[in-house]
């Protein structure tokens, strides 16, 4: 499986072919719905969100908030692995 990924895209990791593979938010929203996804930094489970009517761009969000991940909006300044990380 070959996944295309623009350099400036928000990315996560998709479980495919028995390995974690980087994938962009547009691909997840159009091709890979319902698949296992994790944050590329803390490895916590994430979900993809479409663009919002209020101007919010498509993005990934942790299923269980994790303040120790710099990719979350609630980052506390310290990076650690998610306490429920996906292996």
C-alpha positions in Angstrom: 0.0 0.0 0.0 1.4 3.4 -1.0 0.1 6.4 0.9 0.6 9.9 -0.5 1.3 12.6 2.0 1.9 16.3 1.3 4.8 17.8 3.3 2.6 20.4 5.1 -0.3 18.1 5.9 -1.3 17.2 9.5 -0.4 13.5 9.8 -1.0 10.6 12.1 -0.1 6.9 11.9 -2.4 4.4 10.3 -2.3 0.6 11.2 -2.0 -1.1 7.8 -0.2 -4.2 6.6 0.9 -5.0 10.2 2.8 -1.7 10.5 2.2 1.9 11.5 2.3 4.1 8.4 2.2 7.9 8.2 -0.9 9.3 6.6 -2.4 12.7 6.1 -5.8 13.9 7.4 -7.4 14.2 3.9 -6.6 10.5 3.1 -8.0 9.4 6.4 -11.2 11.3 5.8 -11.7 10.0 2.3 -10.0 6.6 2.1 -9.3 5.1 5.5 -12.4 5.7 7.6 -12.9 3.3 10.4 -9.2 2.3 10.6 -6.9 2.3 13.7 -5.1 5.7 14.0 -2.5 7.0 16.5 -0.7 10.2 17.2 2.7 10.3 15.5 4.3 11.8 18.7 2.7 10.2 21.8 1.1 7.2 20.1 -2.3 7.8 21.7 -5.4 7.0 19.7 -6.7 9.8 17.5 -9.6 10.6 15.3 -9.9 12.7 12.2 -12.2 15.7 12.0 -13.4 17.3 8.8 -13.2 21.1 8.2 -15.7 22.9 10.3 -18.3 25.5 9.3 -16.6 27.9 11.6 -13.4 27.8 9.6 -11.7 25.1 11.6 -9.4 23.2 9.2 -9.4 19.3 9.0 -7.3 18.0 11.9 -6.6 15.0 14.2 -7.7 15.0 17.9 -6.7 12.6 20.7 -9.5 10.3 21.8 -8.3 10.7 25.4 -6.7 14.0 26.1 -3.0 14.0 26.8 -1.4 17.2 28.0 2.1 15.8 27.5 1.8 15.8 23.7 3.0 18.9 21.8 0.5 18.1 19.0 -2.5 18.7 21.3 -4.0 22.1 22.0 -3.6 21.6 25.7 0.2 20.9 25.7 1.8 21.6 29.2 5.4 21.9 28.0 6.5 18.3 28.8 6.5 15.5 26.2 5.8 12.0 27.3 4.2 8.9 25.7 0.5 8.6 26.1 -0.6 6.6 29.1 -2.8 4.5 26.8 -0.4 4.4 23.9 -1.2 2.1 20.9 1.6 -0.4 20.3 
